[in-house]
Amino acid sequence: MVYWAPDPSDIPHGDMQRWFYTRDPGDPHITKARAERTLTLDIEDGPLAPERADLSANDWNEGFEDLKSAGHFEMIGATTVKPEYLLEGASVSEGSIIILGVAHDYDEISQAPETRAGAEVLKQYGRAGAAAKVLSNWIRSKGWNARPVTGPMTGEVLMIPPALDCGFGELGKHGSIISAEYGSSFRLAAILTDAPVPLTEARDHGADGFCQNCRICEDACPPFAIAPEKQTVRGVEKWYVDFDLCIPFFNEHQGCAICIAVCPWSRPGAGLNLAAKLARKAAREA
């Protein structure tokens, strides 16, 4: 665990994290978003039904779609829990992880790094946390164990790796996921469960190759934290963002989000057009 620790005393960067949460930027939107997120954290787990419902894959998907249509979230996928999702020393008993995505209001997030964008990030973290609790409680009402994992505080399981594996998109140069539908302009939450939920598959829509030839987020990053080339991280070649350069700027400005706001995929409607264009190019080359 490096940052966003539930107990700052557990990490070397704890003093910096405490400073972040005690600093008042004087923005009423930030204050409101923090208060609303606190209410979300207070939502209790619903009761576990005494009998497990025998649901088909279609039944599960219909239930998920109903919650999605009700506006709780915009994206959903599921995959099996893998050891590489877990932080050092952590373990979980559940076999599946469901990932939820909630989209930002682009007009708000595009103001990054102004506090207006920071308030939007807090708002969507709160919404993502509420969505995870709603879905977790729905699964529990069917008799299957489920528990929510919400950000931005760190839990035992990372969210970006399973989100990639369950089809949310590809890892971008800026260290965030790029989806065809929402670019990088969304936040994540998760549910760990032992329910036999239908699993989804990883997707490739050309974002990785696009990032190799794009420098927009790299050039827009004030502390120059985004590397121009992939690096080997724990044995895997991947895009890498220098935490030690990123987080001081992030803290000083009460958030950042510049890189996800300027990403060409994040502009509403642009991602699907880019994905279609790249698919046509790949077909021609094939």
Secondary structure, 3 states (H helix, E strand, C coil): CCCCCCCHHHCCCHHHHHHHHHCCCCCHHHHHHHHHHHHHHCCCCCCCCCCCCCCCHHHHHHHHHHHHHCCCCCEEEEEECCHHHECCCCCCCCCEEEEEEEECCHHHHCCCCCHHHHHHHHHHHHHHHHHHHHHHHHHHHCCCCEEEEECCCCCCECCHHHHHHCCCCEECCCCCEEECCCECCEEEEEEEECCCCCCCCCCCCCHHHHHHCCCHHHHHCCCCCECCCCEEECCEEECCECHHHHHHHHHHCCCCCHHHHHCHHHCCCHHHHHHHHHHHHHHHHC
